[in-house]
Amino acid sequence: MIIMTAIHKALIIDDDEINNFICIRNIKETNFAKEASFCLKGEEGLTQLKEAIENDPKELPDVIFLDINMPMMNAWDFLKEYQTIQPDFGKKVHLFILSSSVYQKDIDKSGHYDVVTDYIIKPLNKDKLSQIHAKYFGKTI
């Protein structure tokens, strides 16, 4: 499965290293994005985003996959701060909640944030990447 993509960079923010490894492998194997990286903490993700805004906004990711349940800063805390810096991006960044939670309360809560593109239930496999790409980036495989 090959995706011809205009997506330059994907960022995964999740404290689960095994999940991150699998996501990055699937992103690379499908050519979903030219680059893929991860952060294990929400704070680290915000720091990277702020540094990109200050130093080189072209280095901002096009796609962010954000886990809900992380220590120290969960997705909801992350989103509160993310909303304050997002207007400085100068481009559209698609932020997806990527969670193993199937609770309707979490799905509904994510819908209250204008900066959240969609809610994706783990695992982020090749089929889901293909669906995301087709739906939000207008590309077919």
ZISULHU-V221502 format. One record per residue. N is the residue number from 1. BURIAL is + if it has 9 or more other ideal C-beta (glycine too) atoms within 8 Angstrom, else -. Layout:
BEGIN
N/BURIAL
N/BURIAL
END
This chain:
BEGIN
1/-
2/-
3/+
4/-
5/+
6/-
7/+
8/-
9/+
10/+
11/+
12/+
13/+
14/+
15/-
16/-
17/-
18/-
19/+
20/+
21/-
22/+
23/+
24/+
25/-
26/+
27/+
28/+
29/-
30/+
31/+
32/+
33/+
34/-
35/-
36/+
37/+
38/+
39/+
40/-
41/+
42/+
43/-
44/+
45/+
46/+
47/-
48/+
49/+
50/+
51/-
52/+
53/+
54/-
55/-
56/-
57/+
58/-
59/-
60/+
61/+
62/+
63/+
64/+
65/+
66/+
67/+
68/+
69/-
70/+
71/-
72/-
73/+
74/+
75/+
76/-
77/+
78/+
79/+
80/-
81/+
82/+
83/+
84/-
85/+
86/+
87/-
88/-
89/+
90/-
91/-
92/-
93/+
94/+
95/+
96/+
97/+
98/+
99/+
100/-
101/+
102/-
103/-
104/-
105/-
106/+
107/+
108/-
109/-
110/+
111/-
112/-
113/-
114/-
115/-
116/+
117/-
118/-
119/+
120/+
121/-
122/-
123/-
124/+
125/-
126/+
127/-
128/+
129/+
130/+
131/-
132/+
133/+
134/+
135/-
136/+
137/+
138/-
139/+
140/-
141/-
END
